[in-house]
Amino acid sequence: MHPAFSVVFFTTATGAGYGLLALLGVLGGLGFIPADFWLGLVGVALALGLIVAGLLSSTGHLGRTERAWRAFSQWRSSWLSREGVASVATFIPAGLFGIGWVFFGKGGGWVAVAGLLAAAGAVVTVCTTGMIYASLKPIAQWHSRYTLPAYFIFAGMTGDVLLNALLQGFAMGSAAVLTGAILATFAGWTWKIATWRYNDQLAIPTTGNTATGLAGGTVRSIEWPHTEENYLLKEMGFRIARKHSAKLRRITQVLAFIAPIVLLILVFMAPWPLTAVASVLAAISQFAGMLVERWLFFAEAKHTVTLYYGRE
C-alpha cells in the first residue's frame, strides 16, 4: 500500500493523543493525578491537540476534502464513518473533564464520570481506527489477529510515555506511571516483532490461478490492461525493497522501543531535572519511531488487486 504521510501521521498522532486522554481521564478523574492547573492544561491540550492534528491530517488523503463530512453518514456499515462519529462524540466528555479538572481543580463526582466517559470514548475510537484496517480481507497483512490489539497496545504505550514526560516535566513523577510506560513499551516491542514474524511467514492463498479458476500450469499476465499507472497501482501496488524494509525495521526498534526503554530506566536513577529531560527525549524518540513503524505498516501491505497486474 502507498504510505501517504497524512495517514501515517494520523494513525500515530491520534493513537498517542487518545492514549494520553484515556490515562488522564481515568487517573485524573479518580484523583490519582493531582488537579494541578498547568499540568492539567498542558496535558489536556497536548492530548486534544494530537487528536485534532491527526484528524485534520487524515483529510489530506481525501480526493475531495470538502466532502469529508459525508463520511459520518455511513456509520451503519463503515468503520471509517464510525471512527468519525466516535472521535467527535469523545470531545464532549473530554471537554467537560478538562473544564472540571483543569479550571475548577476538581476530581471525583461528575469530573470523574466525564473522565471515565472520555477514556471510554478514546478506547472506542482507537478500536474503530484499528478495525478500518483489520476488516480489509484483500490485505492479508492487516486482516489478522495482530492488527486490532496493536492499535490498543501502541495507543496505551505512547500515551503512557507522554504522561510520564508530563509528570516528570512538572516534577510530579510517579513510579507507577514510569513502570507502566516501560512495561507498555516492552509489550509493544514484543507485539511488533511477533507481527513481523507472522507477516513474513504469511502464505497468501490467492494466486493468478485461483483468481481465474484455471487449473494446471501458471497463469501470468503478458500485457497490462492499460498503458499508464492508475489509482489502484499508485495506492495499492506500492513495493518496498526487502533490504530497505529490514533497515527501517531496525530503525523502528531503536527509536520506538529500545531508546525509550533505556531512557526511562535511567529516570529511576537520575535526579530531577535530568529525569524530565530523559522522559521528554523518550517521548520524542518513540513518536519518531512510531512514524517509521506506521510507514512500514502501509508499505509492507500487499493488496490482492495487484494480481490483476501480474504481481504475485
N, C-alpha and C positions, 0 to 999 in steps of 0.2 A: 504494500500500500504506500501511497505517496505521503511522506511525513511532513505535512504542512505545519509551519511553525505556529500558526494561530491555534490549531488543535492541540499541538504539543504543549504550548503554554497554558491553554485552557485546562487540560486534564491535570497538569502539575499544580497550577495556582489554585484552582478550586479544591483539589484534594487537600492541599495544605491548609487552605482557608477554612474549609468545613471541619477538618480535624481539629484545628485550633478552636473554632467556635464551639464544637461539641464539648471539648475539655473545659473551656471557660464556663459554658452553661451549667455543666454538672458541678465542677469544683467551686466555681464562684457562687453559684446559686445556693449551694448547700453549705457554704461557709468554710470550705477547706482552703480557699484562697481569700485573703482579706480584701475588703471592698475599698481599696486604695484608689483615689481619683485618677492619678496619672497612669498607674499600672492598668487600670480598667479601660481608660480612654485609649491608650496605645494598643492594648490587646484587642479590644473590640474593633477598633479602627483597622488594625492590621488584618484581622480575620475577614471582616466585611470587604476591605479593600482588595484582598487577594481574590475573593469570590467575585466581586464586581469586575475586576480587571480580567479574570478568566472568562467570565460570561460574555463580556464585550469582545474579547479576543476571538471567541468562537464564532461570532457573527461574520468575522472577516473571511471565513471559509465558505460563506454562502454566495451563490451566484447573484442573488438579488437581496441584499441586506435589508432593504425597506420592507420586505415581506416576511421578516423573521417572526413577526407577531403571529403569523398563521400557524406556526408550529404548535402553539398552545391548544389549537382546536382538535388535534388528533390524539388526545390523551387516552382514548379508549383502546387504541391499537399500537401506538408508537411510544417506545421507551424514550426517544428524544423529546417528544412532547411532554411526557410525564416528568422528565427531568426539568423542563422549563417551568412547569406548574409547581413542582416541589421546591425548586430553588426560589421562586418568588414567594411562595407561601411561608418559607422558612424565615424570610426577612421580618415578618410580623412579630413572632415571639422573640426573635433576636433583637429587634428594636426595643421591645418592651423590657427585655432583660437588660440591655445596655442602659436604658434610662434609669431603671431602678438600681442597678448595681454600681453604675458609674456616677450618675448625677445625684441620686438620693443616698448613695452609700449603704444600701441595704442588701441583706441576704436573707434567705428563708422566705416563707409566706408566698405571696404572688410572684416575687422575684425568682424564687426557686422553681415555681411552676413554669414561668416563662423560660427560664434557663433550661429546664428539662425538655420543654417542647421544642426549643431551638436546637438542642442536641439531637432530639428525635428527628427533626426535620433535616438536619445535616446528615444523619445516617441514611435516611430515606433517599435523599438527593444523591449521595455517593452510590447507593445501590442502583438507582436508575441510570447513573452515568456508566457504571460497570456493565449493566445489562444491555446498554446500547451495543456494546462490542461482543459480550458473551452470547447474545442471541443470534448473531450472524452465522448461520450454518455454512455458508460458502467459504468462510475463512476458518480453517481448522485450528490455526494457532490461537484464535480468540474463542472459538466455540468449545471451550474445555472447562474442567472443574477448577482451573487455576486462575481464571480471569477475574471473576467477581470477588473472591477473597483477597486478591492482590489489591484491589481498589480500597477495600476496608483497611488492610494492613498498612498500605502506603499512606493513606489519609491519617490514620492514627499515629504512624511513625513521624511523619513530617509535622503534624500538629503538636505532638509531644515535644519534639526537639525545639520548635518555635516557642512553645510555652516555657520550656526550661530557659531559653535565651532571654525571654521577657523577665522571668522571675530573677534570674541572675543579674540582669541589667539594672534592676531596681533593688538589688541587694536583699532579695526575699527568697533566696534559693531554697528549694525543697528537695530533700534526699529522695523522697518517694517519686517525684516528677522526674528527677535526674535518672534514677534507676529505671523507671519506666521507659524513658527515652532510649537508654542503652539497650534494654531488652527488646523494645519495639524495632529498633534499627537492626539488631541481630536477627529478629524474626523476619523482617523484610528482606534481608540479605539471603537468608536460608530459602525463603519462598521464591525469590528471583532465580536463584541457582536451580531449584527444583523445576521451575517453569522452563528455563532454557534447556535443561536436560530432556524434559518431556517433548518440547517442540523439536529438538534436534533428532529425536528418535521417532517422530511422528510419521506414520505412513499414510499418505493421502489416498483414500480409496478410489477417488475419481480419476480416470485417465481418458485419453482420447478415445480409447476403445469402448469404455463403459458409457461415455457421453453419447457416442453414435450408435451403440448397440451392435457394433461389428466385431465379431469374434475371429480369432486367427490372425496372425501377423501383427503388425503395429501400425495403427492409424497415425498419419502425420500430415501436417499442412504443407502443401507445396506452393501456396500462394496466399498472401494476406487478403482479407475481404475488402480492404481499401488501401489507398496509397499514402495516406498521411496519418500521423498519430492523432488519435481521438481522445475523448474524455475517459473512456474505460482504460486505455493504456496509460494515460497520464496519472490517473488516480489509483488504479488497481494493478498496474503492471510494473510498478517500481521494483527495481532489483538492486541489491547491495552485494558487493563482493564479500566472499567469506573472510578474507583477511581483514577487511575494514570492520566487519561485524565483530570479529574476535577482539580487535583493538578497542572498539567502542564498548564492548562488554567489560573489558579490564578497566577502562576509564570510569564506567558506571560503578563498578565495585569499589574503586578507590574513593571517588568523590561522594557517592551516596551512602556508603556503608562503612568502609574501613576508616577513612579520615574522621567522620563524625564519632565513631566509637572511641577511637584513640583520644580525640579532643575531649569527649565527655568523661572519659575515665580520668583524664588529667584534672578535671574540675573537682574531683573528690580530694585531690592533693594540693591544689593551688589556693592561695588566699585571694580574697576579693581586692582589686577589680580584675585580676587575671582570670578568675572564673567567668566573669562576664565576657571578656574578650574571647576566651576559648569556646564559650557557648554560642556566641554570635557567629564565630567562624565555622562552627559545626553546622549551624543552620544554613549559612550561605553555601557551604560546600555541598550539603545534602540537596539543597534546592537545585544547584547546578547539575549535580549528578542525576537527579530525577528528570531533568530536562533531557539529558542524554538517554536515559532509560526509556522515557516516553517516545523519543525519536526512534529508537530501536524497536519499540513495541509496534509502531506502524511500518517501519521499513522492512522488518523481517516477516510480516504477514503476507501470505500468498492467497489471492482470490482465485477461485476455480474458473472464473470467466477467462483467465489468461490461457486456458486450454484451447479456447477458440482461436487463439493466435499461435498455436503450435508450441506453447511453453508447457513443459511437464512440471 
